[in-house]
Amino acid sequence: MIADPLAVFLVLAVIVYAAVHLERRSRVVRSLGSVLTAIVITAVLSNVGILPAHSEAYDMLGGVGVNLGIALILMGVDVKTLIRAGPAMLGAFALGAFGTVVGAIAGGLLLHGAVGPETWKLAGQYTGTYIGGGVNFVALGAGLETSAEIFGAAVAADHVTTALWMAASLIAPVVLAQVWGRNARAAKAPGDAAPVSSPVDTEFTATGRSVTLLDTAAVLLIATAALFFAEAIGRHVPGVPTVLWLTTFALIAAQVGPVRRLAGGPVWGNYLLHLFLAGLGAQSIIREIVRVGPAVFYYTLIVVGIHGLLLFGVGRLLRIDLATLTVASQANIGGPASAMAIATARGYQDRVVPGVAVGLLGYAVGNYTGFAVAGIMRTLVG
């Protein structure tokens, strides 16, 4: 077994590189995603005795590493882009977020006996991830101190359900358009943005321009400062998790023009999250994941199912067009990248920018909402 923390870190770095590289070349890996691929590989290596279940490398990535990653990604969120979303997209996004909250609470009440004492933590994590995407899932898991076993099972369940919902979102407009009428699909809601010629890169894999040493030094300085002040305030203000202070400071910094124009921050943040989740996979005990996995998976189905029923049902009553509802749902469930993908795939080119905008809003509000729901569920089920 590899015991040296530096050697463990090296193995994680190799696995993350391989997963990201294969995601670009292998259809199977692309369908799984580089994150889940890395988690599966490290979990296998850990359970066959090659990687340790506990290491200083994991502790470092689960502390400073993941927090810096969260800050770096949030520093790329410009809340001014919400102006481009339009009232219909904002309304649909808010409706979808409400459906997620209802689903998280309902699922927690139904399954707390099967999931166990950490049900309230999963309620918060699933609320965050199905309002804004995986960044919130990681942030909430770190802030709520979810165990590695539950976290590992929840990550796998989340990826599967997100993929299933993406497939459903590709099919649903065709089916529902027959019921609602053609104009439900093609209608352009008042206030939507004008068509765009090309989508925005929201997958945190490219910057659009060269990353300089000055850019890297600046974004890491700002992210480190945000983390320092967040932890300092967190020690003196009990009851407010450090990650919420970190979220707030990173979002404030992101609204400063020169900070937002720095290149490389989201890419660096994405890499750190990959390393953290790979390390988390190595800490996963397969028998525990198998034990809690089915209930955790059913939980995701309940959350996403109620989200979909409320969004499309109430959205129809409010006469929000099908294109807007579909893109807003993907902004909730998968984040801005999923919203962009579904808008492009279905030919909703005038929904690309609005969908990306509300997806970024999900990053901003997901952590706050997730902690609120976790607190409610802790009171209800303990």
KADA-V516120 format. One record per residue. N is the residue number from 1. RES is the residue in one letter. PSI is psi in radians with two decimals (999 if undefined). BURIAL is 1 if it has 16 or more other C-alpha atoms within 10 Angstrom, else 0. Layout:
n=<N;N>
res=<RES;RES>
psi=<PSI;PSI>
burial=<BURIAL;BURIAL>
This chain:
n=<1;2;3;4;5;6;7;8;9;10;11;12;13;14;15;16;17;18;19;20;21;22;23;24;25;26;27;28;29;30;31;32;33;34;35;36;37;38;39;40;41;42;43;44;45;46;47;48;49;50;51;52;53;54;55;56;57;58;59;60;61;62;63;64;65;66;67;68;69;70;71;72;73;74;75;76;77;78;79;80;81;82;83;84;85;86;87;88;89;90;91;92;93;94;95;96;97;98;99;100;101;102;103;104;105;106;107;108;109;110;111;112;113;114;115;116;117;118;119;120;121;122;123;124;125;126;127;128;129;130;131;132;133;134;135;136;137;138;139;140;141;142;143;144;145;146;147;148;149;150;151;152;153;154;155;156;157;158;159;160;161;162;163;164;165;166;167;168;169;170;171;172;173;174;175;176;177;178;179;180;181;182;183;184;185;186;187;188;189;190;191;192;193;194;195;196;197;198;199;200;201;202;203;204;205;206;207;208;209;210;211;212;213;214;215;216;217;218;219;220;221;222;223;224;225;226;227;228;229;230;231;232;233;234;235;236;237;238;239;240;241;242;243;244;245;246;247;248;249;250;251;252;253;254;255;256;257;258;259;260;261;262;263;264;265;266;267;268;269;270;271;272;273;274;275;276;277;278;279;280;281;282;283;284;285;286;287;288;289;290;291;292;293;294;295;296;297;298;299;300;301;302;303;304;305;306;307;308;309;310;311;312;313;314;315;316;317;318;319;320;321;322;323;324;325;326;327;328;329;330;331;332;333;334;335;336;337;338;339;340;341;342;343;344;345;346;347;348;349;350;351;352;353;354;355;356;357;358;359;360;361;362;363;364;365;366;367;368;369;370;371;372;373;374;375;376;377;378;379;380;381;382>
res=<M;I;A;D;P;L;A;V;F;L;V;L;A;V;I;V;Y;A;A;V;H;L;E;R;R;S;R;V;V;R;S;L;G;S;V;L;T;A;I;V;I;T;A;V;L;S;N;V;G;I;L;P;A;H;S;E;A;Y;D;M;L;G;G;V;G;V;N;L;G;I;A;L;I;L;M;G;V;D;V;K;T;L;I;R;A;G;P;A;M;L;G;A;F;A;L;G;A;F;G;T;V;V;G;A;I;A;G;G;L;L;L;H;G;A;V;G;P;E;T;W;K;L;A;G;Q;Y;T;G;T;Y;I;G;G;G;V;N;F;V;A;L;G;A;G;L;E;T;S;A;E;I;F;G;A;A;V;A;A;D;H;V;T;T;A;L;W;M;A;A;S;L;I;A;P;V;V;L;A;Q;V;W;G;R;N;A;R;A;A;K;A;P;G;D;A;A;P;V;S;S;P;V;D;T;E;F;T;A;T;G;R;S;V;T;L;L;D;T;A;A;V;L;L;I;A;T;A;A;L;F;F;A;E;A;I;G;R;H;V;P;G;V;P;T;V;L;W;L;T;T;F;A;L;I;A;A;Q;V;G;P;V;R;R;L;A;G;G;P;V;W;G;N;Y;L;L;H;L;F;L;A;G;L;G;A;Q;S;I;I;R;E;I;V;R;V;G;P;A;V;F;Y;Y;T;L;I;V;V;G;I;H;G;L;L;L;F;G;V;G;R;L;L;R;I;D;L;A;T;L;T;V;A;S;Q;A;N;I;G;G;P;A;S;A;M;A;I;A;T;A;R;G;Y;Q;D;R;V;V;P;G;V;A;V;G;L;L;G;Y;A;V;G;N;Y;T;G;F;A;V;A;G;I;M;R;T;L;V;G>
psi=<2.44;2.16;-0.57;2.16;-0.64;-0.66;-0.68;-0.78;-0.69;-0.77;-0.74;-0.73;-0.71;-0.75;-0.74;-0.76;-0.81;-0.72;-0.77;-0.70;-0.78;-0.49;-0.50;-0.30;-0.38;2.23;-0.65;-0.84;-0.63;-0.64;-0.57;-0.65;2.59;-0.59;-0.93;-0.64;-0.80;-0.71;-0.77;-0.77;-0.83;-0.59;-0.72;-0.82;-0.61;-0.77;-0.27;0.02;0.17;-0.81;2.54;2.72;-0.35;2.36;2.64;-0.49;-0.73;-0.68;-0.74;-0.78;-0.57;-0.16;-1.68;-0.68;-0.94;-0.61;-0.70;-0.68;-0.76;-0.81;-0.76;-0.68;-0.78;-0.43;-0.13;0.07;2.05;1.86;-0.25;-0.36;-0.28;-0.44;-0.52;-0.12;-0.66;2.67;-0.63;-0.80;-0.72;-0.72;-0.74;-0.71;-0.77;-0.68;-0.74;-0.69;-0.70;-0.73;-0.66;-0.78;-0.80;-0.75;-0.69;-0.71;-0.77;-0.79;-0.68;-0.71;-0.64;-0.61;0.11;-0.52;-0.61;-0.66;-0.73;-2.91;-0.23;0.29;-0.73;-0.56;-0.77;-0.60;-0.76;-0.76;-0.77;-0.57;-0.84;-0.79;-0.52;0.26;-0.59;-0.16;-3.07;-0.47;-0.74;-0.65;-0.82;-0.80;-0.78;-0.67;-0.72;-0.76;-0.61;-0.10;0.86;2.42;2.69;-0.64;-0.86;-0.72;-0.80;-0.78;-0.69;-0.67;-0.83;-0.79;-0.72;-0.79;-0.75;-0.82;-0.68;-0.73;-0.72;-0.68;-0.59;-0.78;-0.74;-0.62;-0.43;-0.56;-0.67;-0.75;-0.60;-0.77;-0.86;-0.51;-0.54;-0.55;-0.74;-0.37;2.69;-0.65;-0.36;-0.58;-0.71;-0.26;2.49;2.05;2.60;2.40;-0.10;2.75;2.80;2.78;2.62;2.70;-0.44;2.53;2.82;2.49;2.03;0.24;0.06;0.64;-0.14;2.74;-0.32;-0.23;2.94;2.48;2.09;2.88;-0.64;-0.72;-0.84;-0.77;-0.69;-0.82;-0.65;-0.63;-0.84;-0.74;-0.71;-0.70;-0.73;-0.74;-0.72;-0.88;-0.59;-0.77;-0.64;-0.79;-0.67;-0.56;-0.41;-0.14;1.52;2.61;-0.25;1.95;2.55;-0.65;-0.46;-0.68;-0.74;-0.77;-0.80;-0.84;-0.70;-0.70;-0.65;-0.78;-0.62;-0.34;-0.08;2.10;-0.95;-0.59;-0.79;-0.47;-0.10;2.36;2.58;-0.31;-0.97;-0.58;-0.80;-0.74;-0.73;-0.70;-0.76;-0.66;-0.66;-0.81;-0.76;-0.81;-0.57;-0.76;-0.62;-0.67;-0.65;-0.41;-0.06;2.27;2.06;-0.71;-0.54;-0.67;-0.73;-0.66;-0.77;-0.23;-0.91;-0.80;-0.69;-0.68;-0.76;-0.60;-0.79;-0.67;-0.68;-0.81;-0.89;-0.63;-0.80;-0.67;-0.84;-0.74;-0.77;-0.75;-0.90;-0.58;-0.96;-0.63;-0.65;-0.74;-0.56;0.05;0.60;2.31;2.74;-0.66;-0.79;-0.75;-0.74;-0.80;-0.71;-0.67;-0.75;-0.56;-0.68;-0.98;-0.76;-0.18;-3.08;-0.61;-0.74;-0.68;-0.75;-0.73;-0.78;-0.63;-0.70;-0.78;-0.64;-0.03;0.34;1.14;-0.51;-0.02;-0.02;-1.04;-0.78;-0.69;-0.74;-0.71;-0.84;-0.46;-0.71;-0.60;-0.65;-0.70;-0.70;-0.71;-0.23;-0.72;-0.77;-0.82;-0.69;-0.77;-0.64;-0.79;-0.67;-0.73;-0.71;-0.81;-0.59;-0.65;-0.64;-0.75;-0.20;999>
burial=<0;0;0;0;1;0;0;1;1;0;1;1;1;0;1;1;1;0;1;1;0;1;1;0;0;0;0;0;1;1;0;1;1;1;1;1;1;1;1;1;1;1;1;1;1;1;1;0;0;1;1;1;1;1;1;0;1;1;0;0;1;1;0;0;1;1;1;1;1;1;1;1;1;1;1;1;1;1;1;0;0;1;0;1;1;1;1;1;1;1;1;1;1;1;1;1;1;1;1;1;1;1;1;1;1;1;1;1;1;0;1;1;0;0;1;1;0;1;1;1;1;1;1;1;1;1;1;1;1;1;1;1;1;1;1;1;1;1;1;1;1;1;1;1;0;1;0;1;1;1;1;1;1;1;1;1;1;1;1;1;1;1;1;0;1;1;0;0;1;0;0;0;1;0;0;0;1;0;0;0;0;0;0;1;1;0;0;1;1;0;0;1;1;0;0;0;0;0;0;0;0;1;0;1;0;0;1;0;0;0;0;0;0;0;1;0;0;1;1;1;0;1;1;1;1;1;1;0;0;1;1;0;1;1;0;0;0;0;0;0;1;1;1;1;1;1;1;1;1;1;1;1;1;1;1;0;0;0;1;1;0;1;1;1;1;1;1;1;1;1;1;1;1;1;1;1;1;1;1;1;1;1;1;1;1;1;0;0;1;0;0;1;1;0;1;1;1;0;1;1;1;1;1;1;1;1;1;1;0;1;1;1;0;0;1;0;0;0;0;1;1;1;1;1;1;1;1;1;1;1;1;1;1;1;1;1;1;1;1;1;1;1;1;1;0;1;0;1;1;1;1;1;1;1;1;1;1;1;1;1;1;1;1;1;1;1;1;1;1;1;1;1;1;1;1;1;1;1;0;0;0;0>
